[in-house]
Each structure stands twice: as structure tokens, then as C-alpha cells.
Amino acid sequence: MQKDGFNSRIGALMAFVGSAVGLGNLWKFPYMAGKNGGAAFILIYVGFMFCLCLPLMLSECVIGRRAREGAFDSFRKLAPRSGWSIIGVISVITAVLILSFYSVVGGWTVRYIVASFRAAFTGDGYGSAFGAFASSNFEPLLYHLIFLALTITVLWSGVRNGIERYSKILMPVLFLMVLFLAAYSITLPGAGKGIEFLLRPDFSSITSSVVLDALGQGLFSLSLGMAIMITYGSYLSNSENLPRMVVATISMDLIFALLAGFAILPAVFAFGFDPAEGAGLLFVILPEVFARVPAGAIIGPAFFVVIFIAAITSAVSLFEVIVAAVIRSVKLSRKKILLCIGAFLALSGTLCSVSLGLLSEFRIFGLNIFDLFDTLSSTYMMPAGAFLISLFVGYRMKRADVFDELSNGKTIKIRMFGLFMLLVKYFVPAGIVLIFLNKLGVF
């Protein structure tokens, strides 16, 4: 039986925030804001974070704490002898797929840290060499394995002495570093256009695509639909106020995303780059920015240390989903399970990495392995998991059980329980269906 769990409220909150804050905040949010017009997109995004993502995250926490189990066993326990356990299967497969390519990207951040400490960013920049690096056959594999080994190191001592302890250290460090980078960026000559871009909404830029991108970004940023919060919820004490914990997590996730926007976009505007550059903003454009700032030799390494911390805290939460799901199914110690899962992910990550180089011509459904894993997880499995989780809480769980978890056995007041259930039963599933159809190109 799992006896490990979070030891303190602040430690639990830092672990929750660490799972939410990742590349979705520091990499994807700035380029999504840049692509979708800035401030207007941000306002829509904030709205969806609280009316769609909040009830969904709260639903995952309710399931996890009610069952006190991982992704597999939570649904078996709450809905025995039913097909709902498929949610656990989807969640674990999603975590495996994402970690396979996420650890490769995490390895890229390690490589950029090493490279930026070796020498200042130069005019040719590390960004111009990114394609050559990512498609090479050996170096990306090395950094992928280093990132994976560091993730396992955090998990080695368990929940309380591993995840919680490291989160209490890494998240404050991450916050201070992002705050410093944002403060530096907004003081650059010419940064005013970037600040205006982030603060002055142009509502004429709002289209159905912008709205759906805001919906999808919220789901991606908080890593919902893959049972992370089910797993972490199972480690919370019965006295923990779930609504307060989730509101605090989402609020801090938003703060990190906005700080990342102010750390990146004003600098991009200051040096005349395109804020709508897209996915290449992090590894291609920003190194060119660092090449031009006076303190580039310091700012560059600091920025990629920030990206690395965000990446590893999210990787830890994904890895823990897999560990918690299988720990009861096999007669092995936690450490042996970590090594077995790590070995599998080392192999699957290797396939993702070499699919950008040696196996670049090998395609499945027209996609290389890296893109295939990304598409399967983000386009299909995450929305499917999130959709089914909302239906499970909205229609399968007893309403009294849901209320009991949210109110801690009726010891705290829940003023908007009816609204929560309304959102979970109708608004959240409808929003996820729209995201799914949009990703499929239906509209």
C-alpha cells in the first residue's frame, strides 16, 4: 500500500505548481500569444483557465484523493467492474508518449546551458546551429539520457523526500529567475512595443481560431487529461482544501506564463524579430536576441537554466504518473520500477531523437516518430482523457462523494458547488470537443 505522500501544504503546492509550470508556460505561451495578437488572446486564455481548466483540474484531484490510488487503480476502485478504467490506461500511455519526446526537448535545454556557459552568444548564435544539432545522431541522445537521469534522481527518494523536497527548492528559484529576466527584458531599448503588445488588447484580432488556441493552450499548459493531478491528489491529506489548492496552482501557473511573456516578447520586439515566429522562438530566435544584448553571456545561460528547471519539474510529474500506476501491479521496489521505466523511456526517447536525424525518412502516417508521439498525445489522447475525466466526475461519481471531497467532509464551505457541477457536466466536455475538432481541422 502506498504510504508516501506530501508532508506539508507549501510542499504540496510547490509540487502542484511544478507539475503545471513547464515548457507550456515558458516556451509555448509566449509564441502562442505572439501568434494570436497578444493581450486579447491573454484575456481569453485567463478566462478559460478558470472556467474550463479549474473545474477539470479539481475533478482530477477529487478522483485521486477519493480513491487514494494512481491512474489505473483510481477508476477500478471508484467504478469497479466497469469500462471507466480505460481512462487510466489512456493517461499512462499519454504520459509515456509525452515523456519520450519531452525528455529529448529537455535534453536540448541542457545542451543550450552547457553551450552558453562555454562562450557568449555570438552573431552566428546557437539558434542558427539548432537544426544541425537536433538532427545529429549522437549529441542529442547524450543530453536526452542526461535529462532522463536527472529526472530519475529527483524521483529516487519518493514523494516526500524527492518530489516535494526538490519542488520546494526549484520553484522559488524558477520564479526569481523568470522575474529577473522579465525585469531585464522590459528595460531594453525598444521594448515598449512588446509591453504594449501584451497589455493593450486589440479585440479586432479575435477569431474563432484565437479562441480555440486559448482553450487548447490552457489544457496543454496544465497537463490536464493525463492523470497527473489524480496521482498528486492521491498524495494529499484529507485536511487539504482542494479548491484552494487548485486555485492557487492555476493562479501561479498564470503568473509564470505572463512573466515568461514579459521576459521574451519585449526582447523580441526590441530587436525587430517577429513575435509570431512560432515554435522556433525558444531555440532559434531567442539565442539571436541574446547575441545582441549587452549582458548576453549572463542572460543566455540564466534563461536556459530557467527552461531546464521548468522542464524537469513537469517531467517529474509525468514520470510519477507511470510509477504510481504500476507500483501495485508488479512485485518490485519503487527504485527498481524507476530504473525499468527509465530504461524504456531511454529507448523510446532515442527513437524520437534519431527520427530527426538518422531515421528522418522513416514515416508513419506521414510523420516522423517525434511528431507522431507528439500528435498522438496532444491531439488525441490528452483531449480524450480530459473529456472522459469530466464525464466520470459529472455523471459516474456520486454527487455526494464529490461534495464530500470538495468540502472535506462538510467541514469547509463550498459556495459554488452547483456551478462546479454544471461546468464539469456541460461546459468542460463541450470545450474539449471543440479543441479536438479544431485540431483535426474540422473548423
ABEGO torsion letter per residue (X at the ends): XBABBBABAAAAAAAAAAAABBAAAAAAAAAAAAAAGEAAAAAAAAAAAAAAAAAAAAAAAAAAAAAGBBAAAAAAAABBGBAAAAAAAAAAAAAAAAAAAAAAAAAAAAAAAAAAAABBBBAAEAAAAAAAAAABAAAAAAAAAAAAAAAAAAAAAEAAABAAAAAAAAAAAAAAAAAAAAAAAAABBGAAAAAAAAABBBAAABBAAAAAAAAAAAAAAAGBGAGAAAAAAAABBAABBAAAAAAAAAAAAAAAAAAAAAAAAAAAAAAGBBAAAEAAAAAAAAAAAAAABAAAAAAAAAAAAAAAAAAAAAAAAAAAAAAAAAAAABBBBAAAAAAAAAAAAAAAAAAAAAAABAAAABBBGGBBAAAAAAAAAAAAAAAAAAAAAAAAAAAABBAAAAAAAAAGGGABBBAAAAAAAAAAAAAAAAAAAAAAAAAAGAX
